[in-house]
Amino acid sequence: MAEIKLCPECNAPEEITKNYVWLNNGVMVQSGNMSRRVGFIESENLDPLYMGIGEIMGQPIDQLVIDVARRG
């Protein structure tokens, strides 16, 4: 398994820290476009919501959610 390099300052993976900047006010933005804010969410918390929507619609929406997230 490949070792993940971590930022010595914040202990986040370097793959994240090289693409994003933490501002003094606690906001995280893209390093290439400082007007684009970034947020992270635990996706497992949304699974019941997606299942409920799928039940209402009568079909699973898993692939739709994946496609929307992939396209950003």
C-alpha angles and dihedrals in degrees: 000000000000117000114240114226113227131206108254091217103049103010092232118136112276089233087069099038094052092056100039138049128211110219123212090253091061096257119134117215138175111269091222095049114026092191091066111088121204131213136178127211133182101250095203088072089064097050095089090050092052091047091051092050090048090052091051091048093044095237137068116266097197095112092045091054091048092050093048092049092047093052091048 
